[in-house]
Amino acid sequence: MVRYAALKGLYDLEKTIGSGGFAKVKLATHVATGEKVAIKIMEKTALGDDLPRVKVEVEALKTLLHQHICGLYQVIETESHYFMVMEYCSGGELFDHIVEKNKLSESDSRRFFYQIVSAVAYMHSLGYAHRDLKPENVLLDKDENLKLIDFGLCAKPKMGIQAHLYTSCGSPTYAAPELIMGKKYLGSEVDIWSMGVLLYALLCGFLPFDDNNLENLYKKILSGKYEEPYWLSNNSKMLIKSMLQIDPANRITIHELCRHPWITGNSLKSVSFIHRTEFEKDDEVLSTMSAICGEKSIDIWKKLVQSDRTDYRTATYLLLLDRKLRGLSLKIA
Ligand SMILES: CN(C)C[C@H]1CC[C@H](N2C(=O)N(C)Cc3cnc4ccc(-c5cc(Cl)c(O)c(Cl)c5)nc4c32)CC1
């Protein structure tokens, strides 16, 4: 087991749970609380020109606090590595979940899709576009709740979410026509297209546009034509059609999506999310921490508020808060 001195006494590293591109993700235990975490480990020399993506992702995750966006607890930087300590998602990738079940029922799809719409609507309300939404970037936690991950490609245009973007990024299979044509595009609109591909994958168990040959794949996406399996209800077909519109101007907006009857289940209650970018003060968690480290609760809170939100104290607070929100006792292991 490679020992990282920077994690000593703070996190006990366990097995590798995945790797992708320039990062390795390992399961670990947060020593002070005994809670499981996922640590994304990146070697600076291996990052090369992907280094800016780390900063983009850290800044995004520090701001984005939402129950369906993978939480960031701590960031540790050494001269050779970055360590991002995050919420552990023990349910694996949504992609594997769909493959395993072959396809999901309309009600299971609705439950999952509602969570994705809530997370994306929250991101867009704060001016962030994900730009790489795909089943591989949606994980499940132990209660089968969804967690969005991989914010290395997300964009927060200075002029707000309605400003045009130009970088062509993300995976072609889920990429909107305007993006693969290299046109200027709006992050909000390409996210809607990718969510349409995601909803299609949930309901059908396969992808609307798929081809091993990139040229053919592009042709299929630009044609906007896809199969409609017999089991799709008319409402599902109409919703997918409104998201997979080639012309972004004809595409449903995130606001309309939040109120769409297919998603709200015909209740008038639109998709909700809390406009939060700061974590709330919880006295029970603070008093538990005060019992661990002997500091007074008020001093712990003051330090938390003043911190850059990525230190061990923040990780301990957020992990205890998560444990409380999951209805577990706060007693320390
Ligand atoms: C294919 N990708 C480019 C990388 C892949 C690495 C393993 C990871 N994973 C898995 O694949 N399990 C099956 C287990 C697992 C469990 N908890 C996780 C918690 C967080 C993350 C995570 C990973 C990355 Cl690269 C992020 O940027 C963020 Cl914000 C979060 N990945 C997790 C993760 C999924 C992604």
The ligand as an SDF file (V2000), in Angstrom:
LIG
                    3D

 35 39  0  0  0  0  0  0  0  0999 V2000
  -14.4860    7.3230  -15.0650 C   0  0  0  0  0  0  0  0  0  0  0  0
  -14.2780    8.5640  -14.3090 N   0  0  0  0  0  0  0  0  0  0  0  0
  -13.5530    9.5770  -15.1230 C   0  0  0  0  0  0  0  0  0  0  0  0
  -13.5130    8.3280  -13.0600 C   0  0  0  0  0  0  0  0  0  0  0  0
  -14.2640    7.4320  -12.0970 C   0  0  0  0  0  0  0  0  0  0  0  0
  -13.3460    7.0500  -10.9460 C   0  0  0  0  0  0  0  0  0  0  0  0
  -14.0760    6.1480   -9.9470 C   0  0  0  0  0  0  0  0  0  0  0  0
  -15.3500    6.7960   -9.4220 C   0  0  0  0  0  0  0  0  0  0  0  0
  -16.1030    5.9010   -8.5410 N   0  0  0  0  0  0  0  0  0  0  0  0
  -16.5430    4.6910   -9.0820 C   0  0  0  0  0  0  0  0  0  0  0  0
  -16.4280    4.4620  -10.3040 O   0  0  0  0  0  0  0  0  0  0  0  0
  -17.1080    3.7460   -8.2700 N   0  0  0  0  0  0  0  0  0  0  0  0
  -17.7070    2.5460   -8.8030 C   0  0  0  0  0  0  0  0  0  0  0  0
  -17.0170    3.8580   -6.8440 C   0  0  0  0  0  0  0  0  0  0  0  0
  -17.0090    5.2600   -6.3730 C   0  0  0  0  0  0  0  0  0  0  0  0
  -17.4790    5.5680   -5.0940 C   0  0  0  0  0  0  0  0  0  0  0  0
  -17.5000    6.8230   -4.6350 N   0  0  0  0  0  0  0  0  0  0  0  0
  -17.0400    7.8290   -5.4090 C   0  0  0  0  0  0  0  0  0  0  0  0
  -17.0880    9.1380   -4.9190 C   0  0  0  0  0  0  0  0  0  0  0  0
  -16.6260   10.1610   -5.6890 C   0  0  0  0  0  0  0  0  0  0  0  0
  -16.1160    9.8770   -6.9700 C   0  0  0  0  0  0  0  0  0  0  0  0
  -15.6290   10.9610   -7.8300 C   0  0  0  0  0  0  0  0  0  0  0  0
  -14.7140   10.6700   -8.8320 C   0  0  0  0  0  0  0  0  0  0  0  0
  -14.2750   11.6940   -9.6660 C   0  0  0  0  0  0  0  0  0  0  0  0
  -13.1390   11.3420  -10.9110 Cl  0  0  0  0  0  0  0  0  0  0  0  0
  -14.7410   13.0010   -9.5050 C   0  0  0  0  0  0  0  0  0  0  0  0
  -14.3100   13.9860  -10.3410 O   0  0  0  0  0  0  0  0  0  0  0  0
  -15.6630   13.2720   -8.4980 C   0  0  0  0  0  0  0  0  0  0  0  0
  -16.2630   14.8630   -8.3080 Cl  0  0  0  0  0  0  0  0  0  0  0  0
  -16.1160   12.2770   -7.6570 C   0  0  0  0  0  0  0  0  0  0  0  0
  -16.0520    8.6280   -7.4610 N   0  0  0  0  0  0  0  0  0  0  0  0
  -16.5100    7.5970   -6.7290 C   0  0  0  0  0  0  0  0  0  0  0  0
  -16.5090    6.2590   -7.2290 C   0  0  0  0  0  0  0  0  0  0  0  0
  -16.2360    7.3390  -10.5350 C   0  0  0  0  0  0  0  0  0  0  0  0
  -15.4810    8.1780  -11.5540 C   0  0  0  0  0  0  0  0  0  0  0  0
  1  2  1  0
  2  3  1  0
  2  4  1  0
  4  5  1  0
  5  6  1  0
  5 35  1  0
  6  7  1  0
  7  8  1  0
  8  9  1  0
  8 34  1  0
  9 10  1  0
  9 33  1  0
 10 11  2  0
 10 12  1  0
 12 13  1  0
 12 14  1  0
 14 15  1  0
 15 16  1  0
 15 33  2  0
 16 17  2  0
 17 18  1  0
 18 19  1  0
 18 32  2  0
 19 20  2  0
 20 21  1  0
 21 22  1  0
 21 31  2  0
 22 23  1  0
 22 30  2  0
 23 24  2  0
 24 25  1  0
 24 26  1  0
 26 27  1  0
 26 28  2  0
 28 29  1  0
 28 30  1  0
 31 32  1  0
 32 33  1  0
 34 35  1  0
M  END
$$$$
